[in-house]
């Protein structure tokens, strides 16, 4: 029988498994992780976990209940014990629902893809999380909530390996599935991952705020800068300045003290502000600035202009009634022609082998702006600045110590050295931008530079975008 026919037959078996087959289904065990029980008896076994898909049917039949930043703010502004328990039960039901849909998506991938060891590991992690959360009983007391928060925290930590595993799986399976389908899958699964971590980390932050108040009568966060993870007055200029300092410091460490790093010039509506989850914006801005700094420095060196100062990177902030637009403009020579077809794709074609090697150096992506991948003094300085609320000696304006108490997994791969290319920066940035109904558009001028436009919904009234635009259009 031809190989393709065998793969097709195996895939049908994977999708049609039912409770009637459970006697022949391999026993499932939790995934192998320092934070979770061991999954397999042998670490050499990278095959998929065969199990009845009917277990998921009840949860896949449910629709996720999307939220907006405004809903998060209004709900958490006046925090009482009943509201906190209501938040816990929302998270308790939403997490297994959203995970179940992603498990079904993975089950529908071609068999040759789903057996890839990286995708298989992600499936194991997701199934264990799904199985754990679906068994959590209704949360009725603060003690129940404390136990639930410990479970959430453990899962968030265990899933830090998901992004690099997905990225490596995509690069290894690029020739086994249509690129467009694979990118659509990646956009969906990453957007869903962001959504789960938003609601999970928001609940953890609300729980901490409630406990910090020291009483059960409730806590009023109306005068606070943060409601949970939502920064009520995110000033675009402050974020650009903070990310810019971090990127320039990392670049200087990478290229050496003799290399002049381009300055970052900010103009436009410098007072523009909006409610946002700060780690999302830090990731996007940090990634865009990192790309621009890298392009300008390397183009400047390649053209033999080491004795001249490099051109500035210009950031323009534009505020309207409903949106804030941030343009990042550089003179770094533009995007190479051979790179353009893969710019927004997670599958990088000819560059896959090199990127796979680089991704192997990043086993976890917790991803905060402060998670610097430089060593020794710079790394110690970063930890110190995170503890004291400043970077390179300057105060992190508008960022409170309470907001940093939960290290978000949503922020950035930005802090890696510029020469460690992973091929995920722009496509992942666009996933973050579109999550709150924003957009990210890039224009490359060959031989000159790049303009990138980030549009952000200013009012916070847009629901999280759990479905890709293409999926919506297809309905």
matplotlib code that plots the C-alpha trace (Angstrom):
import matplotlib.pyplot as plt

x = [0.0, 1.4, 2.7, 0.1, -2.7, -1.3, -1.1, -4.6, -5.9, -4.1, -5.5, -9.0, -8.4, -7.2, -10.3, -12.9, -11.8, -14.7, -15.6, -16.2, -12.5, -11.4, -10.3, -7.6, -6.6, -3.2, -3.5, -3.0, -0.7, 0.1, 2.9, 6.5, 7.5, 9.3, 6.0, 3.7, 3.6, 5.5, 3.8, 5.6, 7.5, 10.1, 11.3, 12.1, 8.5, 7.3, 4.2, 0.8, -1.5, -4.3, -7.5, -11.3, -12.1, -15.6, -14.1, -13.8, -17.2, -19.1, -16.5, -16.0, -19.8, -19.5, -18.6, -16.0, -17.3, -15.0, -14.3, -13.1, -10.6, -13.5, -15.3, -12.2, -11.9, -15.5, -15.7, -12.6, -13.0, -15.1, -13.8, -15.8, -15.7, -18.7, -17.2, -13.8, -15.5, -17.5, -14.2, -12.8, -15.8, -15.6, -12.0, -12.7, -15.2, -13.5, -10.1, -11.2, -13.6, -10.9, -8.3, -10.7, -11.2, -7.4, -7.1, -9.7, -7.7, -4.6, -6.5, -7.6, -4.0, -2.5, -1.2, 2.4, 2.2, 0.5, 3.1, 5.9, 7.5, 7.1, 3.4, 2.9, 4.5, 2.2, -0.8, 0.2, 0.5, -2.9, -4.6, -3.3, -4.4, -7.8, -8.3, -7.2, -9.4, -12.5, -12.5, -12.3, -15.5, -17.5, -15.5, -17.6, -15.0, -11.8, -10.0, -11.3, -10.0, -6.6, -6.2, -7.5, -4.9, -2.1, -3.3, -3.4, 0.1, 1.5, -0.1, 1.2, 4.7, 4.5, 3.3, 6.3, 7.7, 4.7, 5.8, 9.2, 7.8, 5.1, 7.7, 10.0, 7.1, 6.1, 9.6, 10.0, 6.6, 6.8, 6.9, 4.2, 1.2, 0.1, 1.8, -1.4, -3.1, -0.2, 0.0, -3.8, -3.4, -0.5, -2.4, -5.4, -3.6, -1.3, -4.3, -6.1, -3.1, -2.9, -6.6, -6.3, -3.3, -5.1, -8.0, -5.8, -3.4, -6.1, -7.8, -4.5, -3.9, -7.4, -6.9, -3.7, -5.2, -8.1, -5.8, -3.5, -6.5, -6.5, -10.3, -13.2, -15.5, -14.0, -11.5, -12.1, -9.6, -11.1, -8.1, -5.5, -3.3, -4.1, -7.2, -5.7, -3.4, -5.1, -3.1, -5.7, -3.5, -0.9, 1.1, 2.5, 5.5, 6.5, 6.3, 8.4, 11.0, 11.2, 11.5, 13.9, 16.3, 16.2, 16.8, 19.7, 21.3, 21.0, 22.2, 25.3, 26.1, 25.7, 27.6, 30.3, 31.1, 32.8, 29.5, 27.3, 23.7, 21.0, 19.0, 15.2, 13.4, 9.8, 7.3, 3.6, 0.9, 3.2, 0.4, -1.7, -2.9, -5.3, -6.2, -4.1, -2.3, 1.2, 3.0, 1.3, 2.3, 5.9, 6.2, 5.1, 7.0, 10.1, 10.1, 9.7, 12.5, 14.8, 14.2, 14.9, 18.0, 19.4, 18.8, 20.3, 23.4, 24.1, 23.4, 25.6, 28.4, 28.0, 28.1, 31.4, 30.1, 31.4, 32.9, 29.5, 26.6, 23.8, 20.4, 17.8, 14.9, 11.8, 8.7, 5.6, 2.5, -0.9, -4.1, -7.6, -11.0, -11.0, -7.4, -3.8, -1.4, 2.3, 4.7, 8.2, 10.4, 14.0, 16.7, 17.9, 17.9, 14.4, 13.4, 15.5, 13.5, 14.0, 12.6, 9.4, 7.4, 8.0, 7.6, 4.3, 4.6, 5.7, 7.2, 10.4, 11.3, 15.0, 15.9, 14.2, 17.4, 19.2, 16.1, 15.6, 19.1, 18.4, 15.1, 16.9, 18.7, 15.4, 13.7, 11.2, 9.6, 8.3, 8.9, 8.9, 10.8, 13.0, 13.9, 17.2, 19.2, 22.5, 24.7, 26.7, 26.6, 23.8, 21.6, 22.2, 21.4, 18.2, 17.1, 18.0, 16.1, 13.1, 13.1, 13.5, 11.1, 13.5, 15.7, 19.1, 18.5, 15.4, 12.0, 9.4, 6.9, 3.3, 4.3, 3.6, 5.3, 2.0, 1.7, 5.0, 4.4, 3.0, 5.6, 3.6, 4.2, 2.7, 5.3, 8.4, 11.0, 12.5, 15.3, 17.2, 20.4, 19.7, 21.9, 19.7, 17.0, 14.0, 11.7, 8.7, 8.9, 6.7, 4.0, 3.7, 3.6, 0.7, -1.1, -0.7, -1.8, -4.9, -5.9, -7.6, -8.9, -5.8, -3.6, 0.1, 1.1, 4.6, 5.8, 9.3, 11.2, 13.9, 17.3, 16.1, 14.1, 10.9, 7.8, 5.6, 2.2, 0.7, -3.0, -4.5, -8.1, -8.1, -11.4, -10.9, -14.4, -13.4, -13.8, -10.7, -10.5, -10.6, -11.2, -8.9, -10.3, -10.1, -12.2, -14.9, -15.0, -15.4, -18.5]
y = [0.0, 3.5, 5.6, 8.3, 5.8, 4.4, 7.9, 8.7, 5.5, 6.3, 9.8, 8.4, 6.1, 9.0, 11.0, 8.3, 6.8, 6.3, 5.0, 1.6, 1.4, 2.4, -1.1, -0.9, 2.7, 3.2, 4.3, 8.1, 9.6, 13.2, 14.9, 14.8, 18.1, 19.2, 20.8, 17.9, 14.1, 12.0, 11.2, 8.3, 5.4, 5.9, 9.4, 7.8, 7.3, 10.4, 8.9, 10.5, 9.5, 7.4, 8.0, 8.3, 11.8, 11.5, 12.8, 16.2, 16.3, 17.8, 20.6, 21.2, 21.7, 24.7, 28.1, 30.3, 33.4, 36.3, 39.3, 42.8, 45.0, 47.2, 44.1, 43.2, 46.7, 47.1, 43.7, 44.0, 47.7, 46.8, 43.4, 41.4, 37.8, 36.8, 38.6, 36.9, 33.5, 34.3, 35.1, 31.8, 29.9, 31.7, 30.7, 27.2, 26.6, 28.7, 27.1, 23.5, 24.8, 26.8, 24.0, 21.4, 23.3, 23.4, 19.7, 19.0, 21.2, 19.2, 15.9, 17.1, 17.7, 15.1, 12.1, 12.8, 16.2, 15.2, 12.5, 15.1, 15.0, 18.7, 18.8, 15.5, 17.1, 20.1, 17.8, 16.0, 19.2, 20.5, 17.2, 17.1, 20.7, 20.0, 16.8, 18.7, 21.8, 19.9, 18.0, 21.1, 21.3, 24.6, 27.1, 28.1, 29.4, 31.4, 28.2, 26.6, 29.6, 29.4, 25.7, 26.6, 29.4, 27.0, 24.8, 27.7, 28.8, 25.3, 25.0, 28.5, 27.5, 24.1, 25.5, 27.9, 25.3, 25.5, 28.4, 27.0, 23.5, 24.8, 26.8, 23.8, 21.6, 24.0, 24.2, 20.5, 19.9, 22.6, 20.0, 17.8, 20.2, 23.2, 26.3, 28.4, 25.7, 25.4, 29.2, 29.3, 26.6, 28.4, 31.7, 30.1, 28.1, 31.0, 33.4, 30.9, 30.5, 34.2, 34.2, 31.5, 33.1, 36.5, 35.2, 33.0, 35.7, 38.3, 36.0, 35.5, 39.2, 39.9, 37.2, 38.8, 42.3, 40.9, 39.1, 42.1, 44.2, 42.0, 41.8, 40.0, 43.1, 43.8, 46.2, 49.2, 49.4, 52.5, 54.7, 52.1, 52.2, 48.5, 46.4, 42.9, 42.8, 45.7, 49.0, 51.7, 54.4, 52.9, 55.9, 54.9, 57.1, 55.6, 52.1, 53.0, 54.7, 51.8, 49.2, 51.3, 51.6, 47.8, 47.0, 49.5, 48.0, 44.4, 45.5, 47.3, 44.1, 42.0, 44.2, 45.5, 48.8, 50.1, 49.9, 53.0, 52.0, 54.1, 56.5, 56.2, 59.4, 59.8, 62.4, 62.9, 62.8, 62.1, 62.1, 59.4, 56.8, 53.9, 50.8, 47.8, 44.8, 46.2, 43.0, 42.6, 46.1, 45.6, 42.5, 44.1, 47.4, 45.6, 43.3, 46.1, 48.1, 45.1, 44.5, 48.1, 48.5, 45.2, 46.3, 49.7, 48.5, 45.7, 47.8, 50.6, 48.1, 46.4, 49.7, 50.6, 53.7, 52.8, 56.3, 58.0, 58.0, 55.6, 57.2, 57.5, 55.2, 57.3, 56.4, 58.5, 58.3, 59.3, 59.5, 59.6, 59.2, 55.4, 54.3, 55.0, 54.3, 53.8, 54.0, 52.6, 53.8, 52.9, 53.2, 49.7, 48.8, 47.2, 43.5, 41.2, 40.0, 36.4, 36.9, 38.7, 35.5, 34.2, 37.4, 36.7, 32.9, 30.7, 28.3, 29.9, 27.8, 27.7, 29.3, 26.5, 24.6, 27.6, 28.7, 25.2, 25.4, 28.8, 27.7, 24.8, 27.5, 28.8, 25.9, 28.2, 31.5, 33.0, 36.3, 39.4, 42.5, 42.0, 38.4, 39.3, 36.6, 38.3, 37.1, 38.1, 41.8, 42.7, 39.9, 40.8, 44.4, 43.3, 41.3, 44.3, 46.7, 44.4, 44.3, 48.0, 49.0, 50.5, 49.7, 51.2, 53.4, 55.1, 54.7, 52.6, 55.3, 54.1, 50.5, 49.6, 46.9, 45.0, 44.8, 43.1, 40.6, 38.2, 37.6, 37.5, 34.9, 37.2, 39.8, 39.3, 37.3, 40.7, 40.5, 37.7, 38.8, 40.4, 37.8, 35.0, 34.9, 32.8, 33.7, 34.3, 38.0, 39.6, 36.8, 36.5, 40.3, 40.4, 37.7, 39.9, 43.0, 41.4, 39.8, 43.0, 43.9, 45.9, 45.4, 45.3, 46.3, 46.6, 48.4, 47.7, 50.2, 48.1, 49.6, 52.2, 50.9, 49.8, 51.4, 49.4, 50.6, 49.2, 50.2, 49.8, 50.1, 53.0, 52.5, 48.9, 48.0, 45.3, 41.7, 39.4, 38.0, 34.2, 33.3, 34.3, 36.8, 34.1, 31.8, 34.4, 35.2, 31.6, 31.2]
z = [0.0, -0.9, 2.0, 1.4, 1.6, 4.9, 6.3, 5.2, 6.8, 10.1, 10.1, 9.8, 12.7, 14.7, 14.0, 14.3, 17.6, 19.9, 23.4, 21.9, 21.1, 24.5, 25.4, 22.7, 23.4, 25.0, 28.6, 28.9, 31.5, 32.3, 30.4, 31.4, 33.1, 36.2, 37.2, 36.3, 36.6, 34.1, 30.8, 29.3, 30.6, 27.9, 26.7, 23.4, 22.5, 20.6, 19.0, 19.5, 22.4, 20.9, 22.8, 22.1, 20.7, 22.2, 25.5, 23.9, 22.2, 25.1, 25.4, 21.7, 21.4, 23.7, 22.4, 24.1, 25.7, 24.5, 26.6, 26.1, 28.0, 29.1, 30.6, 32.4, 33.8, 34.8, 36.4, 38.5, 39.5, 42.6, 43.8, 46.4, 47.4, 45.2, 42.2, 42.8, 42.9, 39.8, 38.1, 39.2, 37.8, 34.5, 34.2, 35.4, 32.5, 29.8, 30.0, 29.2, 26.5, 24.7, 25.1, 23.8, 20.5, 20.0, 20.8, 18.1, 15.7, 16.3, 15.8, 12.4, 11.2, 8.8, 10.6, 9.4, 11.1, 14.4, 15.0, 14.9, 18.3, 19.0, 18.1, 20.0, 23.1, 22.8, 22.4, 25.6, 27.5, 26.2, 27.0, 30.5, 31.1, 29.6, 31.7, 34.8, 34.4, 33.3, 36.6, 38.8, 40.8, 41.3, 43.3, 46.3, 48.8, 49.0, 50.0, 46.8, 44.8, 46.4, 45.4, 41.9, 41.6, 42.4, 39.6, 37.2, 38.2, 37.7, 34.2, 33.2, 34.2, 32.5, 29.2, 28.8, 26.3, 24.0, 21.7, 20.9, 20.4, 18.0, 16.1, 15.7, 14.8, 12.0, 10.6, 10.6, 9.0, 6.3, 3.5, 4.8, 4.7, 2.8, 4.1, 4.2, 6.2, 8.6, 9.2, 9.8, 12.4, 14.1, 14.1, 15.7, 18.3, 19.3, 19.5, 21.7, 23.9, 24.4, 25.3, 27.9, 29.5, 29.6, 31.6, 33.8, 34.6, 35.1, 37.7, 39.5, 39.6, 40.9, 43.6, 44.7, 44.8, 46.9, 49.3, 49.6, 50.8, 54.0, 54.4, 52.8, 52.4, 49.1, 47.4, 45.2, 42.4, 40.8, 41.7, 40.8, 37.7, 37.1, 37.3, 37.3, 34.3, 32.5, 32.6, 32.6, 31.1, 28.9, 27.5, 24.1, 24.4, 27.7, 26.3, 23.3, 25.5, 27.9, 25.1, 23.2, 26.2, 26.6, 22.9, 22.6, 25.7, 24.4, 20.9, 22.4, 24.4, 21.3, 18.7, 21.1, 22.6, 19.4, 17.4, 17.5, 18.1, 16.3, 18.4, 18.6, 17.9, 19.1, 17.8, 17.2, 19.9, 22.8, 25.4, 23.6, 26.1, 26.2, 28.3, 27.4, 28.7, 28.9, 28.2, 24.8, 23.7, 25.0, 23.0, 19.7, 20.2, 21.4, 18.4, 15.9, 17.5, 17.7, 13.9, 13.1, 15.2, 13.8, 10.2, 10.6, 12.4, 10.0, 6.9, 8.2, 8.8, 5.4, 3.5, 5.3, 7.0, 10.5, 11.0, 10.5, 12.9, 11.8, 10.9, 13.6, 14.0, 13.9, 15.9, 15.2, 17.4, 16.0, 18.1, 16.8, 18.5, 18.2, 17.5, 18.3, 15.4, 16.0, 13.0, 13.3, 10.4, 9.7, 7.0, 7.3, 3.6, 3.5, 3.5, 1.2, -1.8, -1.0, 2.5, 1.5, 0.7, 4.2, 6.1, 7.8, 7.7, 10.6, 8.0, 6.7, 3.7, 2.9, 6.3, 8.3, 9.3, 10.7, 12.6, 14.1, 15.4, 17.0, 18.5, 20.2, 22.3, 23.5, 25.3, 27.1, 26.1, 29.3, 27.5, 29.4, 28.3, 31.4, 30.5, 28.9, 27.1, 27.7, 30.4, 33.5, 34.4, 32.0, 33.2, 36.8, 36.1, 34.4, 37.4, 39.7, 37.5, 37.5, 41.3, 41.7, 39.0, 36.6, 33.7, 33.1, 36.2, 34.9, 36.6, 34.7, 34.6, 35.2, 36.1, 39.6, 41.7, 42.0, 38.2, 37.9, 40.7, 38.1, 35.4, 32.3, 29.6, 27.0, 26.5, 24.4, 22.7, 22.2, 24.8, 23.0, 21.3, 17.9, 16.1, 17.4, 14.7, 15.4, 12.4, 14.7, 15.5, 12.9, 12.6, 16.3, 16.7, 14.3, 16.3, 19.4, 17.5, 16.1, 19.4, 20.6, 17.1, 16.1, 13.1, 12.0, 8.4, 7.0, 3.9, 2.6, 0.4, -1.3, -0.7, 1.7, 4.8, 6.3, 7.7, 10.1, 11.2, 14.5, 15.0, 18.5, 19.5, 21.9, 23.7, 24.9, 23.8, 21.2, 22.1, 22.0, 18.5, 19.0, 15.4, 12.5, 10.0, 7.3, 9.3, 9.9, 6.2, 5.4, 7.6]

ax = plt.figure().add_subplot(projection="3d")
ax.plot(x, y, z, "-o")
ax.set_aspect("equal")
plt.show()
